[in-house]
């Protein structure tokens, strides 16, 4: 389907990118990012334990 509005002669395609970068660089005042956890995440550990348990159960069932 064709663009019914047609091209705009004075449209600067980099303008929106420049405004977005200025907004991101400025950022909200008083808001800081939380530091990333340095240790392993508990979800990852639980997931690995569950995966090992499932593999062990499948192996045990295969030997029966």
N, C-alpha and C positions, 0 to 999 in steps of 0.2 A: 504494500500500500504506500502511496506517495505521501510525502510530507506536505500537508495542505497549507502550512504557514509560509513555506519557502525560506530561503536563506536570509539572514539579517545582515545588512551591509556593515553595521558598526559593532558587531558582536566580537568580543575578544575572548577566544577560547581559553587563554591562560589566565584571564581575570578571575574566574571562579577558583582556580587552583591557587592563585596568589592570595586571595581572601581567606581560603581554607587554611593555608600554611600560616598566615598571620594569626588566625584564630587559634590554631593548635600551638603555635609558639608562645602566644600570650598566656593561654591556659587560664583556668579559673583561679582567682586569688584565694589564698588561705587553704587550699586543698593540696595535700601531699599524697604521693603514692605510698602504699604500705610496702615495707621491705619484703622481698621474696623469702620464703622459708629456706634456711640453709641445709636442713637435714632432709632425710627421705620422708615422703608423705605417707601418712597412715593408710590412705586408700590404696596406694601402690602396693604396700606390704600385704594388706588384706587380699588384694586381687591375686598376688603371686601365691599366697597360701591357698586360696580357693582353687587356683589352676592346678597346683601340685596335688591337692586332694582329689580333684576330678580325674587327673591322669592316673593317680594311684588306684582309684576305685575302678576305672575302666580296665587297667591292667589286672587287677585282682579278679574281676568278673571274667576276663578273657582266659585266665588260667583255670577256672573252675570247669 
